[in-house]
């Protein structure tokens, strides 16, 4: 090689030495650095001038300097060390991971005179490896199933979580199609998922069902993301599947509990608001049958007739009543007797295996049309006094349907039903007594009216026949007392008709002004000591029962006199306000307290302050309110104690 060629080769090597991105430096056997390229300057921070002739140990942490001695033994022996990973130190004292390739430098005679080192920072490589290791650890330890697959649906990776969740080992799963996990009726979901992955879209928290190796179906939440290669091309998909079966079961359990609570509240409200026995039984039967998922339910209410024989009233839900028409009395059957005896709840997973089943002569077995019972639940209905008044019975065609929770639910409803039945029976007793009372009052009132009418006639003849004097005064007093008695009897007669719904009204259009004048004339003749002020404004046409409205006015005027005996003036006002006619009667009495105003229209209610000084049964305002209500009107009182009271009733104005 000529000197020129040698010079050009050196220039070429120098150019490569200075232009390469890896740090290149050389040192002699005394560990003095002899060469230092720009990349080394950039990696370690020392300039060429600062590092030349300095010891190479400047670049080596103290705890790794023995490592350099071991390396130099290999170099002196002529060995090359390739891609040795270690730690080196920069000028700033920062320790950085590097990959070093070390080669011996020889003189023309072949003797090793030093070494050359090519150092490359592996900070990013280490970070990537650490990241990959962390990800691998996460994937390996995750309870979620993490599965990789190709765009053709072939499983390419399978973690421990997937093995635990689906039951397939890694060897069994990899290479199989993902449909291995998909129920047949959900295979079209995979096509949709792959379509989204090909389009670069992530499928997030998709809730579905997947199948295990053992055939069990799991509720899972699925997240699927595209897998890209270095060029950004989509080459597959990663799936993260979380088992949410327990969550779904909890949601179903909560929903079921909420539904049960709503049903229980509904049962409680409806049966407590209802006093009809048949309605109560049917509501309880329907609700409990639905509550526990029975095929059918029956509420059998035991009765004893007047002859002392057992009979039974029942309601059915989920089956026809015809099924039970030919059934023997339940309490006399072996299976049902335990419930009616009050021994407690009977819950049997398979009633057909019970030795007592179908042994009731002449019914050896169940009718063909009867819903065949396997699961059986019977709960006695017991009153607060401990009497078994009936039972709730449920059946299902499958075995083992009814659980302890169902038993507890029905026991709760049965206790509520017992209270409701007691209330119903009490209501019936009270109603019967009330009906008898109303019947007695009506009969007594009717029977009393005949002798009262006769007595009134006799006293009127006597009054006219006797001369003035004591006898005439007594006759007048007797007539007055008889009038009061007749008024009481009329009130009792009216109240009995109201209670029986037989108080009839005859509606016809008429002018209230005429009625007011008639009532005023009659009042002034009977109460000469009173001045009656009356004002009527506008047209006062109404449609109503003239006689009954006269009864209301007479009652209000009578009360004005009765409760204000020291006064001498009463005011009647009649006016049309909008679509109503308002009639007011104002007295000059002591007034009525707020407490009494709220009760004064109640049956048999009397103001306590006036009770001893006035006669009557406290029925007049109650009857008046009923009459006004049935005219589609309203009645009320306004009063301030010490300043009288104003009673007003409003009626719809009549329009042609």
KERO-957810 format. One line per field, with one value per residue (C-alpha): x, y, z; residue in three letters. Coordinates in steps of 0.05 Angstrom, whole numbers, padded with zeros to 5 digits. Layout:
// residues N
X: c(X ...)
Y: c(Y ...)
Z: c(Z ...)
residuo: c(Ala ...)
This chain:
// residues 656
X: c(00000 00029 00035 -00020 -00068 -00050 -00064 -00132 -00151 -00134 -00177 -00234 -00229 -00224 -00288 -00324 -00296 -00322 -00388 -00414 -00472 -00442 -00390 -00321 -00259 -00191 -00143 -00073 -00052 -00040 -00114 -00101 -00153 -00121 -00181 -00249 -00302 -00358 -00410 -00369 -00366 -00442 -00456 -00408 -00403 -00327 -00297 -00238 -00190 -00216 -00212 -00150 -00094 -00143 -00156 -00213 -00233 -00265 -00322 -00329 -00368 -00326 -00366 -00353 -00278 -00260 -00304 -00254 -00195 -00230 -00245 -00173 -00148 -00191 -00169 -00095 -00108 -00133 -00207 -00263 -00322 -00387 -00448 -00430 -00484 -00459 -00462 -00418 -00412 -00418 -00379 -00439 -00436 -00498 -00495 -00524 -00536 -00494 -00479 -00404 -00365 -00291 -00236 -00160 -00114 -00051 00015 00046 00078 00011 00022 -00038 -00024 -00093 -00168 -00222 -00293 -00359 -00411 -00485 -00536 -00590 -00633 -00692 -00681 -00680 -00742 -00777 -00755 -00779 -00845 -00853 -00835 -00885 -00939 -00922 -00927 -00993 -01020 -00994 -01023 -01088 -01153 -01184 -01178 -01130 -01131 -01097 -01125 -01113 -01161 -01184 -01205 -01148 -01125 -01052 -01041 -01076 -01061 -01072 -01134 -01164 -01146 -01179 -01241 -01255 -01221 -01177 -01102 -01056 -01038 -01112 -01132 -01076 -01088 -01163 -01216 -01245 -01315 -01291 -01316 -01379 -01448 -01479 -01534 -01482 -01433 -01455 -01425 -01355 -01367 -01388 -01327 -01278 -01310 -01297 -01225 -01210 -01235 -01187 -01243 -01240 -01298 -01305 -01342 -01386 -01429 -01445 -01444 -01387 -01380 -01330 -01298 -01349 -01408 -01424 -01446 -01413 -01434 -01372 -01353 -01310 -01259 -01227 -01170 -01133 -01061 -01015 -00946 -00887 -00915 -00983 -01018 -01074 -01055 -01100 -01139 -01129 -01188 -01196 -01255 -01279 -01326 -01387 -01431 -01432 -01447 -01505 -01531 -01527 -01564 -01617 -01621 -01629 -01681 -01717 -01714 -01740 -01797 -01813 -01813 -01859 -01906 -01904 -01918 -01973 -02003 -01999 -02031 -02085 -02109 -02107 -02150 -02199 -02251 -02283 -02262 -02265 -02224 -02172 -02164 -02157 -02106 -02064 -02068 -02049 -01992 -01960 -01965 -01927 -01880 -01852 -01858 -01909 -01948 -02011 -02032 -02094 -02120 -02166 -02207 -02239 -02311 -02361 -02434 -02494 -02499 -02427 -02403 -02337 -02341 -02290 -02283 -02224 -02189 -02145 -02088 -02055 -02107 -02182 -02232 -02261 -02198 -02217 -02293 -02292 -02238 -02253 -02252 -02177 -02173 -02199 -02143 -02078 -02032 -02070 -02089 -02021 -02028 -02099 -02079 -02029 -01968 -01931 -01906 -01901 -01848 -01835 -01789 -01829 -01899 -01911 -01861 -01900 -01935 -01998 -02004 -02065 -02091 -02156 -02216 -02250 -02195 -02138 -02092 -02104 -02154 -02124 -02141 -02107 -02040 -01992 -01956 -01885 -01858 -01907 -01912 -01967 -01969 -02024 -02060 -02067 -02105 -02074 -02115 -02080 -02138 -02121 -02171 -02142 -02079 -02040 -02022 -01974 -01951 -01901 -01889 -01814 -01781 -01744 -01772 -01792 -01735 -01731 -01735 -01801 -01827 -01808 -01841 -01907 -01905 -01899 -01958 -01998 -01991 -02014 -02071 -02093 -02098 -02136 -02184 -02196 -02210 -02257 -02295 -02299 -02323 -02377 -02399 -02400 -02436 -02488 -02498 -02501 -02551 -02593 -02587 -02608 -02665 -02687 -02683 -02722 -02775 -02779 -02783 -02838 -02877 -02869 -02893 -02964 -02978 -02941 -02986 -03048 -03024 -03010 -03081 -03112 -03072 -03090 -03165 -03155 -03119 -03176 -03230 -03204 -03212 -03154 -03119 -03073 -03102 -03090 -03018 -03004 -03034 -02989 -02928 -02946 -02952 -02884 -02852 -02887 -02859 -02789 -02800 -02827 -02765 -02720 -02759 -02754 -02679 -02671 -02715 -02673 -02607 -02630 -02648 -02581 -02543 -02584 -02575 -02650 -02656 -02687 -02684 -02733 -02696 -02733 -02713 -02741 -02725 -02692 -02720 -02791 -02767 -02730 -02793 -02835 -02785 -02779 -02855 -02860 -02801 -02828 -02895 -02862 -02809 -02842 -02786 -02735 -02723 -02703 -02661 -02659 -02625 -02627 -02587 -02594 -02626 -02626 -02647 -02625 -02643 -02658 -02706 -02746 -02771 -02701 -02669 -02725 -02705 -02633 -02654 -02702 -02647 -02597 -02649 -02669 -02596 -02589 -02646 -02625 -02553 -02567 -02630 -02612 -02604 -02661 -02634 -02615 -02590 -02602 -02562 -02571 -02525 -02500 -02423 -02398 -02433 -02457 -02514 -02491 -02541 -02515 -02549 -02514 -02532 -02511 -02491 -02427 -02390 -02356 -02283 -02236 -02234 -02310 -02315 -02275 -02324 -02390 -02417 -02402 -02456 -02480 -02429 -02450 -02410 -02392 -02400 -02473 -02489 -02524 -02566 -02594 -02635 -02623 -02582 -02529 -02557 -02584 -02519 -02498 -02564 -02559 -02488 -02511 -02568 -02523 -02469 -02520 -02540 -02468 -02457 -02417 -02431 -02385 -02382 -02343 -02340 -02300 -02316 -02357 -02380 -02432 -02428 -02445 -02466 -02463 -02482 -02468 -02508 -02494 -02535 -02586 -02575 -02624)
Y: c(00000 00067 00124 00162 00103 00095 00168 00164 00103 00139 00198 00151 00116 00185 00206 00143 00150 00221 00211 00148 00156 00107 00132 00106 00115 00081 00073 00043 -00010 00045 00060 00129 00151 00163 00173 00204 00215 00268 00216 00198 00271 00276 00212 00224 00300 00306 00345 00316 00363 00346 00271 00255 00226 00218 00151 00110 00097 00167 00133 00073 00074 00053 -00010 -00033 -00019 -00092 -00107 -00067 -00108 -00172 -00145 -00124 -00194 -00219 -00162 -00174 -00246 -00222 -00235 -00190 -00175 -00161 -00122 -00125 -00090 -00049 00019 00079 00148 00215 00279 00302 00239 00208 00133 00108 00038 00023 -00035 -00038 -00076 -00079 -00101 -00106 -00057 -00088 -00059 -00080 -00139 -00163 -00144 -00117 -00045 -00022 -00029 00006 00011 00024 00046 00054 00082 00030 00075 00072 -00002 -00016 00026 -00012 -00078 -00056 -00033 -00098 -00137 -00097 -00108 -00182 -00186 -00149 -00195 -00257 -00237 -00206 -00238 -00213 -00258 -00226 -00258 -00241 -00262 -00252 -00216 -00286 -00300 -00348 -00344 -00323 -00309 -00334 -00311 -00346 -00304 -00332 -00403 -00392 -00359 -00405 -00470 -00480 -00484 -00442 -00504 -00520 -00449 -00422 -00438 -00448 -00402 -00351 -00381 -00434 -00386 -00359 -00389 -00408 -00355 -00300 -00318 -00257 -00212 -00234 -00209 -00141 -00138 -00156 -00105 -00051 -00074 -00073 -00001 00016 00024 00001 -00038 -00015 -00049 -00091 -00135 -00204 -00278 -00327 -00402 -00440 -00507 -00540 -00507 -00456 -00389 -00327 -00255 -00215 -00144 -00144 -00092 -00105 -00063 -00066 -00093 -00054 -00073 -00025 00004 00018 -00039 -00073 -00146 -00171 -00155 -00160 -00177 -00163 -00201 -00187 -00237 -00197 -00257 -00241 -00168 -00188 -00236 -00181 -00134 -00187 -00200 -00126 -00118 -00179 -00152 -00085 -00119 -00160 -00098 -00063 -00123 -00128 -00054 -00060 -00120 -00084 -00021 -00054 -00104 -00052 -00005 -00060 -00089 -00137 -00207 -00237 -00179 -00187 -00261 -00252 -00196 -00236 -00299 -00263 -00223 -00281 -00328 -00277 -00260 -00331 -00353 -00408 -00441 -00432 -00407 -00415 -00380 -00428 -00393 -00441 -00427 -00461 -00456 -00448 -00523 -00526 -00560 -00540 -00506 -00466 -00403 -00398 -00357 -00384 -00353 -00387 -00443 -00448 -00454 -00515 -00552 -00548 -00556 -00630 -00626 -00650 -00599 -00583 -00588 -00659 -00682 -00713 -00666 -00602 -00620 -00602 -00530 -00522 -00551 -00494 -00539 -00491 -00481 -00542 -00537 -00600 -00605 -00663 -00673 -00734 -00772 -00757 -00821 -00782 -00755 -00779 -00823 -00785 -00829 -00824 -00781 -00829 -00783 -00716 -00703 -00705 -00632 -00612 -00576 -00630 -00607 -00626 -00568 -00552 -00495 -00485 -00428 -00424 -00358 -00347 -00291 -00252 -00296 -00359 -00386 -00417 -00385 -00411 -00424 -00402 -00460 -00458 -00509 -00516 -00570 -00571 -00599 -00557 -00490 -00461 -00438 -00411 -00340 -00355 -00385 -00322 -00277 -00315 -00318 -00242 -00234 -00285 -00245 -00182 -00220 -00246 -00175 -00153 -00212 -00196 -00124 -00148 -00193 -00137 -00089 -00139 -00146 -00070 -00062 -00113 -00077 -00011 -00038 -00064 00003 00041 -00009 00001 00077 00077 00031 00069 00136 00111 00081 00144 00191 00163 00174 00241 00265 00242 00275 00340 00339 00325 00381 00431 00415 00419 00486 00516 00486 00508 00580 00625 00606 00554 00498 00536 00553 00479 00460 00510 00484 00412 00431 00464 00403 00358 00400 00390 00316 00313 00349 00299 00241 00273 00280 00208 00186 00228 00202 00130 00144 00178 00118 00070 00114 00123 00198 00216 00285 00313 00364 00420 00491 00546 00615 00615 00685 00657 00603 00654 00697 00637 00614 00686 00693 00628 00646 00715 00686 00634 00681 00749 00774 00769 00819 00783 00826 00798 00821 00785 00809 00786 00725 00665 00607 00538 00466 00427 00396 00455 00418 00395 00464 00493 00443 00469 00542 00526 00488 00546 00596 00550 00544 00620 00626 00565 00587 00662 00666 00736 00765 00796 00800 00751 00769 00729 00747 00717 00734 00704 00699 00673 00607 00598 00623 00639 00639 00663 00663 00708 00706 00749 00691 00677 00651 00584 00566 00542 00473 00467 00495 00435 00385 00420 00385 00316 00267 00275 00330 00386 00446 00428 00499 00500 00426 00434 00494 00470 00410 00367 00307 00343 00318 00381 00407 00337 00327 00397 00383 00317 00354 00409 00359 00320 00385 00391 00449 00463 00491 00523 00569 00632 00657 00695 00680 00735 00762 00712 00661 00662 00596 00598 00547 00553 00519 00516 00569 00541 00558 00543)
Z: c(00000 -00019 00030 -00007 -00002 00071 00083 00048 00089 00153 00132 00117 00184 00218 00183 00205 00275 00281 00246 00279 00330 00380 00430 00410 00452 00460 00517 00525 00574 00626 00621 00591 00540 00472 00426 00438 00385 00385 00403 00465 00482 00476 00516 00574 00575 00571 00513 00474 00508 00578 00572 00530 00573 00631 00663 00635 00707 00706 00668 00715 00781 00840 00853 00781 00774 00788 00728 00685 00711 00692 00622 00611 00626 00568 00522 00536 00520 00452 00465 00440 00486 00450 00476 00549 00590 00648 00681 00665 00696 00661 00676 00717 00760 00730 00723 00658 00630 00568 00521 00507 00454 00470 00422 00432 00394 00367 00342 00275 00310 00336 00408 00447 00464 00485 00473 00434 00462 00428 00479 00466 00516 00531 00575 00527 00515 00590 00600 00544 00575 00643 00615 00578 00641 00682 00630 00627 00703 00702 00648 00684 00753 00729 00752 00687 00626 00576 00508 00443 00376 00302 00256 00235 00307 00324 00397 00400 00475 00538 00609 00676 00687 00623 00645 00713 00683 00624 00647 00585 00594 00551 00509 00499 00479 00435 00362 00373 00345 00394 00382 00431 00485 00450 00459 00392 00397 00405 00348 00309 00364 00342 00271 00298 00344 00288 00242 00295 00305 00231 00230 00287 00338 00410 00439 00511 00568 00524 00569 00542 00559 00546 00557 00600 00584 00630 00593 00647 00621 00651 00648 00627 00611 00549 00526 00458 00429 00362 00362 00314 00287 00281 00217 00248 00212 00252 00259 00314 00377 00451 00495 00569 00598 00669 00702 00725 00740 00815 00799 00754 00806 00858 00811 00799 00874 00889 00834 00861 00931 00908 00871 00932 00976 00927 00927 01003 01010 00959 00995 01062 01035 00994 01047 01102 01059 01040 01088 01039 01059 00988 00960 01015 01003 00928 00934 00982 00939 00874 00906 00943 00883 00842 00899 00907 00833 00846 00789 00830 00898 00940 01002 01040 01093 01141 01162 01207 01187 01234 01241 01265 01201 01169 01102 01064 01024 00978 00925 00869 00830 00770 00764 00753 00809 00774 00794 00867 00863 00878 00930 01001 01058 01064 01140 01136 01088 01114 01076 01092 01164 01191 01166 01195 01261 01270 01275 01230 01159 01114 01058 01017 00957 00927 00955 00911 00953 01017 01042 01057 00987 00946 01002 01016 01000 00952 00920 00908 00871 00837 00781 00711 00698 00763 00760 00783 00846 00862 00904 00960 01010 01062 01113 01166 01176 01250 01286 01344 01390 01362 01322 01254 01207 01142 01102 01042 00996 00937 00886 00829 00778 00790 00853 00904 00881 00948 00994 01065 01038 01004 01068 01107 01056 01059 01135 01135 01088 01126 01190 01154 01123 01191 01217 01155 01161 01234 01215 01160 01207 01259 01205 01184 01256 01265 01199 01219 01285 01250 01200 01257 01292 01230 01219 01291 01286 01221 01250 01316 01281 01235 01293 01335 01281 01283 01358 01355 01299 01337 01401 01363 01335 01403 01437 01383 01393 01468 01462 01422 01468 01536 01559 01574 01637 01665 01624 01559 01580 01594 01527 01491 01529 01512 01438 01440 01472 01423 01366 01394 01400 01329 01305 01340 01310 01241 01249 01270 01211 01163 01191 01183 01110 01098 01128 01085 01024 01018 01028 00961 00931 00879 00836 00800 00779 00825 00851 00920 00932 00939 00986 01029 01035 01055 01107 01133 01141 01179 01223 01242 01260 01306 01335 01344 01389 01333 01277 01212 01165 01094 01031 00964 00904 00833 00802 00850 00805 00828 00812 00876 00925 00951 01013 01034 01022 01065 01118 01115 01122 01178 01215 01208 01232 01289 01311 01308 01358 01400 01411 01418 01461 01487 01417 01377 01306 01252 01182 01118 01056 00987 00929 00864 00861 00794 00780 00852 00895 00966 01024 01092 01160 01212 01286 01346 01390 01429 01368 01355 01369 01314 01345 01344 01273 01248 01280 01279 01216 01244 01264 01337 01350 01397 01422 01494 01520 01498 01509 01576 01556 01490 01467 01406 01383 01343 01276 01244 01214 01194 01156 01126 01101 01069 01034 01008 00987 00947 00912 00889 00937 01000 01069 01120 01181 01196 01267 01318 01391 01422 01354 01329 01273 01199 01166 01090 01038 00964 00908 00833 00797 00749 00675 00620)
residuo: c(Unk Unk Unk Unk Unk Unk Unk Unk Unk Unk Unk Unk Unk Unk Unk Unk Unk Unk Unk Unk Unk Unk Unk Unk Unk Unk Unk Unk Unk Unk Unk Unk Unk Unk Unk Unk Unk Unk Unk Unk Unk Unk Unk Unk Unk Unk Unk Unk Unk Unk Unk Unk Unk Unk Unk Unk Unk Unk Unk Unk Unk Unk Unk Unk Unk Unk Unk Unk Unk Unk Unk Unk Unk Unk Unk Unk Unk Unk Unk Unk Unk Unk Unk Unk Unk Unk Unk Unk Unk Unk Unk Unk Unk Unk Unk Unk Unk Unk Unk Unk Unk Unk Unk Unk Unk Unk Unk Unk Unk Unk Unk Unk Unk Unk Unk Unk Unk Unk Unk Unk Unk Unk Unk Unk Unk Unk Unk Unk Unk Unk Unk Unk Unk Unk Unk Unk Unk Unk Unk Unk Unk Unk Unk Unk Unk Unk Unk Unk Unk Unk Unk Unk Unk Unk Unk Unk Unk Unk Unk Unk Unk Unk Unk Unk Unk Unk Unk Unk Unk Unk Unk Unk Unk Unk Unk Unk Unk Unk Unk Unk Unk Unk Unk Unk Unk Unk Unk Unk Unk Unk Unk Unk Unk Unk Unk Unk Unk Unk Unk Unk Unk Unk Unk Unk Unk Unk Unk Unk Unk Unk Unk Unk Unk Unk Unk Unk Unk Unk Unk Unk Unk Unk Unk Unk Unk Unk Unk Unk Unk Unk Unk Unk Unk Unk Unk Unk Unk Unk Unk Unk Unk Unk Unk Unk Unk Unk Unk Unk Unk Unk Unk Unk Unk Unk Unk Unk Unk Unk Unk Unk Unk Unk Unk Unk Unk Unk Unk Unk Unk Unk Unk Unk Unk Unk Unk Unk Unk Unk Unk Unk Unk Unk Unk Unk Unk Unk Unk Unk Unk Unk Unk Unk Unk Unk Unk Unk Unk Unk Unk Unk Unk Unk Unk Unk Unk Unk Unk Unk Unk Unk Unk Unk Unk Unk Unk Unk Unk Unk Unk Unk Unk Unk Unk Unk Unk Unk Unk Unk Unk Unk Unk Unk Unk Unk Unk Unk Unk Unk Unk Unk Unk Unk Unk Unk Unk Unk Unk Unk Unk Unk Unk Unk Unk Unk Unk Unk Unk Unk Unk Unk Unk Unk Unk Unk Unk Unk Unk Unk Unk Unk Unk Unk Unk Unk Unk Unk Unk Unk Unk Unk Unk Unk Unk Unk Unk Unk Unk Unk Unk Unk Unk Unk Unk Unk Unk Unk Unk Unk Unk Unk Unk Unk Unk Unk Unk Unk Unk Unk Unk Unk Unk Unk Unk Unk Unk Unk Unk Unk Unk Unk Unk Unk Unk Unk Unk Unk Unk Unk Unk Unk Unk Unk Unk Unk Unk Unk Unk Unk Unk Unk Unk Unk Unk Unk Unk Unk Unk Unk Unk Unk Unk Unk Unk Unk Unk Unk Unk Unk Unk Unk Unk Unk Unk Unk Unk Unk Unk Unk Unk Unk Unk Unk Unk Unk Unk Unk Unk Unk Unk Unk Unk Unk Unk Unk Unk Unk Unk Unk Unk Unk Unk Unk Unk Unk Unk Unk Unk Unk Unk Unk Unk Unk Unk Unk Unk Unk Unk Unk Unk Unk Unk Unk Unk Unk Unk Unk Unk Unk Unk Unk Unk Unk Unk Unk Unk Unk Unk Unk Unk Unk Unk Unk Unk Unk Unk Unk Unk Unk Unk Unk Unk Unk Unk Unk Unk Unk Unk Unk Unk Unk Unk Unk Unk Unk Unk Unk Unk Unk Unk Unk Unk Unk Unk Unk Unk Unk Unk Unk Unk Unk Unk Unk Unk Unk Unk Unk Unk Unk Unk Unk Unk Unk Unk Unk Unk Unk Unk Unk Unk Unk Unk Unk Unk Unk Unk Unk Unk Unk Unk Unk Unk Unk Unk Unk Unk Unk Unk Unk Unk Unk Unk Unk Unk Unk Unk Unk Unk Unk Unk Unk Unk Unk Unk Unk Unk Unk Unk Unk Unk Unk Unk Unk Unk Unk Unk Unk Unk Unk Unk Unk Unk Unk Unk Unk Unk Unk Unk Unk Unk Unk Unk Unk Unk Unk Unk Unk)
